[in-house]
Amino acid sequence: MKLMNQALEETLKAVEKKEHLSPDLLESKIKVNESLGRAAFFYEKLRNAIDYQDEHLFLKNAIKRILKRRAYTGLEQSGGKLLHELVWARYFRNDTLPAEYVKEIDKILNKYSEFKTNIVSRNNSRFVTNAVLSFASYEIEQFLSPDHGEEKFSEFATGLITRNIDVPSIEIEPAALRMQITIAVEKLLFKSDQDQIKFRLLRFFYPKWPDISKEEMLEFGRRFDEIMSSIDWQISQNRNSKIFKYVRRVVPPFVILWDMIRNNPQEARRAFANKYLLLEKAQATIGSKNRNIYKRVLRAIFRGIIFILATKVILAFLVELPYEMTVLGKINYVALITNTSLPPILMLVAGMFISIPGRKNTQVLLKMIEEAVFEDELYAKRLETIRSIRERSYLLFNLVYTTLSLAILSLVVWGLIALKFNVVSIVLFFIFVSIVSFLTFRIRATAKELEVKTGEDSLSSGIFNFLLLPFVIIGKFLSDKWSDYNFTLLFWDFIVEAPFKAIIGVFEAWIAFVREKREDFE
């Protein structure tokens, strides 16, 4: 057996260090009114259901949302307000966050506020502001809820994959290859979003980020467009690349190893020194992970249905009903009921056919885990064996597929017109059926998170996927644009949330004032 990989050893030390952290009981804490906080907590639950996103992104996205709302009045000295809102929403328990954190958060916000003023960019102010808020929100999340070992484990996974992948040197440079593997690992292992990946990639340009000097920060401001363009290009190159597909096939053993480490680092350390103990603990972790994945799939389906219903109802009242009443003079209840009920029913039915990998997959996964830990190898086909040359037949199949996809979409439009759907109803039908199709495929990917032994699709499954794939492609496009121009979320964030949080703040201040006055007379 080889000595334990250095990055794996550092991962264990980082996670073990977390377990020895103990709060200072005498330190002043951030405390909010429990009753008012309960109202903010229920609002946050509703807001997260409306904005369909992975659960591990809730905290980071909440921080970014709060900062975006406060950016209009300036980020400086907003740490106290930010932490109060996070405690209101119960991202942290009441009376547990040290009050000293306010100063630390203000330092981060002041740093990024100064950074923004020194940025030289040809991009519009919206792009620059979004980038700055993304970096600030992720750094604040890491301060409040450190990953403790995630970065070290990413280095372990990236290093092992890099050593086992076989790419001709003339095809990609070693540094670019490592960056591509890092992006794929972040996406597939840690489910990182664009903001998190960009933050991690900054270390390729500034290894000490975010603890860089003021001079380096000024230099970054001058090179902002160059660096951001390079990062965006690397991320775009990673999508559906050979490297990404390779990492997707070999990442499941790292998912299990990471679960073992963060759940019980001492037990994981013992398992990494004993092959039989490793297989025993890994098998137990796989079983637990599969049960957890099944629960996540159910929650994702439930949240997806709420997301569809909430956005559809809002658009129905804002767009569909006013259009039919003012332009057509009547309401098409068939179209209204179909558009409202069909998307959630489709998601529910599709969710019933989602399954997790079985016993054969577990055996292959255990073999991969064993070789990754004890042999420093990956039990998988090398990249060079992957078919990457698009033959003439591919071009022909692509033409046939495009023609059939257009035929399917045309047939659906013809059917909707036959049901007396108007233009707005047809557009909304395609929007929501496409988004549901895309979300269903994302949920299916969650269920297949540990799949390393891909089986053949059944004929019925193949036909179902073929019929839905045109809608999935549209849904992916709409989902990307939805995050940039989601007017429903803008309505919730600025028309609903801003005054709602302001009212809670006023009430909390009033209650504190009355309590202080009462104490004066006691």
Buried (B, 14 or more C-beta within 10 A) or exposed (E): EEEBBEBBBBBBBBBBEEEEEEEEEEEEBBBBBEEBBEBBBEBBBBBBBBBBBBEEBBBBBBBBBBBBBBBEEEBEBBBBBBBBBBBBBBBBEBEEBBEEBBEBBBEBBBBBBBBBEBBEBEBEEEEBBBBBBBBBBBBBBBBBEBBBBBBBBBBBBBBBBBEBBEBEEEEBEEEBBBBBBBBBBBBBBBBBBEBBBBBBBBEBBBEEBBEBEEEBBBBBBEBBBEBBEBBEEBBEBBEEBBBBEBBBBBBBBBBBBBBBBBEBBEEBBEBBEEEEBBBEBBBEBBEEBBEEBBEBBEEBBBBBBBBBBBBBEBBBEEBBBEBBEEEEEEEBEEBBEBBBEBBBEBBBEBBEEBEBBEEEBBEBBBBBBBBBBBEEBBBBEEBEEEEEEEEEEEEEEEEEEEEBBEEBBEEBBEEBEEEEBBEBBBBBBBBBBBBBBBBBBBBBEBBBBBBBBEEEEEEEEEEBEEBBBBBBBBBBEBBEEBBEEBEBBEBBBEEEBBEBBEEBBEBBEEEEEEEEEEEEEE
